[in-house]
């Protein structure tokens, strides 16, 4: 279900932020999620892409941090 909020509820900036997150998920996660699930993996580079969009609460345990 694609529920649309009332027009006055979200600001244009908030709508742009939501659209950016939605686009990232549709482009770079949704097509591969089953493959990653089967392989029991997740590309850590996506954390950086979410961070670049300013996604709050996106993180991972420091023990999982990639080391050069």
N, C-alpha and C positions, 0 to 999 in steps of 0.2 A: 504494500500500500504506500502510495506516495502522498502523504498528508502535507498539505501546504499550510504554513502558519498564516495567521491574519497579517495583512500588509503592515500594520503598525507595530507588530510585535518585535521584529528584527530590523536593525538598521541596515542600510546598504553595505556598510563595511562588514557586518556580521554575515550577511547573505553572500558576499564575495568570499569570505573566509570559508563558509560552509561549502560553496561551490568548488573552491580549490581543494579542500579535503576530499570531497566526493569525486572529483576528477582524478586525483592521485589514486584513490582506492580502485576506481573503475579501470584505470589504465595499467596500474602496476601491481595490484594485489589480486583482484577478482579473477583475472584470467589464469592465474598460477596457483591459487589457494589449494586446489585438490592435489596438484603435483607436490607442493611443499608439505602438505599434510601426509601424503604417502611416504615421502622421504624423511619426515620428521625433522624438517629444517625450516628456516626463515632467513631471508637475506638481510643481514644486519645493516646494509647500506640504506635500507628503507627508513631506519630510525633517523638518519641524517635528513632525509627528504621531508619527513614529518616535522622535524625540528626546524627546518628552514621555513616551513609554513607557520611556525609558531604553535604547533599542536601541544596543548598542555597535557600533562599526565602520560605522555608517551616516553617510556623509559625502559630500562632493563637493569638487572642486577650487575653491579660492577664486576663480579666474578666472571661474567660472560663477555666482558669487554675484549675486543680484538686487540691483540698485541702485535706490534710490527715485527 
